[in-house]
Amino acid sequence: MFENFESLQKISKENTDVAMKSFGVASKGFQAIATEVADFQKKSFEDGTAALEKLFGVKTLDKALEVQTDFYKTAYEGFVSKATKIGELYADIAKESYKPIEGAFAKVAK
């Protein structure tokens, strides 16, 4: 009876360790994503402010349209780039947080 209890304790500890490793990886990944989002928001605000300042300084409608078009193009490209990077980070989180679980399943399958 004590052997079964000890093996149950061992399995429980191993499962807890696997869960904690997986959680640790996911936590670090989400911190990286939060940092990326905060950096993007800061840069977007700065770029928008700079574009608005340029817009206030123009004298013609053609120049105003050019400034606005350049800003929208740059903002869109920046958004697509950052969205792609964040998508890659989410994929990395999924892969890396699954690795400890995959190792536990491999032990069980043996």
C-alpha positions as CSV (number, residue, x, y, z in Angstrom):
1,M,0.0,0.0,0.0
2,F,2.8,2.4,0.8
3,E,4.5,1.6,-2.5
4,N,1.4,2.7,-4.4
5,F,1.2,5.9,-2.3
6,E,4.9,6.7,-2.9
7,S,4.5,6.2,-6.7
8,L,1.4,8.3,-6.7
9,Q,3.3,11.0,-4.9
10,K,6.1,10.8,-7.4
11,I,3.7,11.1,-10.3
12,S,2.0,14.0,-8.7
13,K,5.3,15.8,-8.2
14,E,6.4,15.2,-11.8
15,N,3.0,16.5,-13.1
16,T,3.3,19.6,-11.0
17,D,6.9,20.2,-12.2
18,V,5.7,19.8,-15.8
19,A,2.8,22.2,-15.3
20,M,5.1,24.8,-13.6
21,K,7.7,24.6,-16.4
22,S,4.9,25.0,-19.0
23,F,3.4,27.9,-17.0
24,G,6.9,29.6,-16.7
25,V,7.5,29.4,-20.4
26,A,4.0,30.9,-21.2
27,S,4.5,33.6,-18.6
28,K,7.7,34.7,-20.1
29,G,6.2,34.7,-23.6
30,F,3.2,36.8,-22.5
31,Q,5.6,39.3,-20.9
32,A,7.4,39.6,-24.2
33,I,4.1,40.1,-26.0
34,A,3.1,42.8,-23.5
35,T,6.4,44.6,-24.0
36,E,6.0,44.5,-27.8
37,V,2.5,45.9,-27.6
38,A,3.6,48.7,-25.2
39,D,6.5,49.6,-27.5
40,F,4.2,49.6,-30.5
41,Q,1.7,51.9,-28.7
42,K,4.4,54.3,-27.7
43,K,5.9,54.4,-31.2
44,S,2.4,54.9,-32.7
45,F,1.7,57.8,-30.5
46,E,5.0,59.4,-31.2
47,D,4.6,58.9,-35.0
48,G,1.0,60.3,-34.9
49,T,2.2,63.3,-32.9
50,A,5.0,63.9,-35.4
51,A,2.7,63.6,-38.4
52,L,0.2,66.0,-36.8
53,E,3.0,68.6,-36.2
54,K,4.0,68.2,-39.9
55,L,0.4,68.6,-40.9
56,F,0.1,71.9,-39.0
57,G,3.2,73.2,-40.8
58,V,2.1,72.7,-44.4
59,K,0.8,75.5,-46.6
60,T,-1.0,73.7,-49.4
61,L,-3.6,71.0,-49.6
62,D,-1.4,68.8,-51.8
63,K,1.3,68.8,-49.2
64,A,-1.2,68.1,-46.4
65,L,-2.5,65.1,-48.4
66,E,1.1,63.9,-49.0
67,V,1.9,64.1,-45.3
68,Q,-1.3,62.3,-44.4
69,T,-0.7,59.6,-47.0
70,D,2.8,59.0,-45.8
71,F,1.7,58.7,-42.2
72,Y,-1.1,56.2,-43.0
73,K,1.3,54.1,-45.2
74,T,3.9,54.1,-42.5
75,A,1.4,53.3,-39.8
76,Y,-0.1,50.4,-41.7
77,E,3.3,48.9,-42.5
78,G,4.3,49.2,-38.8
79,F,1.0,47.6,-37.7
80,V,1.4,44.7,-40.1
81,S,5.0,44.2,-39.1
82,K,4.2,44.2,-35.4
83,A,1.2,42.0,-35.8
84,T,3.3,39.5,-37.6
85,K,5.9,39.5,-34.9
86,I,3.3,39.1,-32.1
87,G,1.7,36.2,-34.1
88,E,5.1,34.6,-34.1
89,L,5.5,35.1,-30.4
90,Y,2.2,33.4,-29.8
91,A,3.2,30.5,-31.9
92,D,6.5,30.2,-30.0
93,I,4.6,30.3,-26.7
94,A,2.4,27.4,-27.9
95,K,5.4,25.3,-29.0
96,E,7.6,26.0,-26.0
97,S,4.9,25.6,-23.4
98,Y,3.9,22.2,-24.9
99,K,7.4,20.8,-24.8
100,P,7.3,19.8,-21.1
101,I,3.9,18.3,-21.5
102,E,5.1,16.4,-24.6
103,G,8.0,15.0,-22.5
104,A,5.6,13.8,-19.9
105,F,3.4,12.1,-22.4
106,A,6.5,10.4,-23.9
107,K,7.3,9.0,-20.4
108,V,3.8,7.6,-20.0
109,A,3.9,6.0,-23.5
110,K,7.0,4.0,-22.6
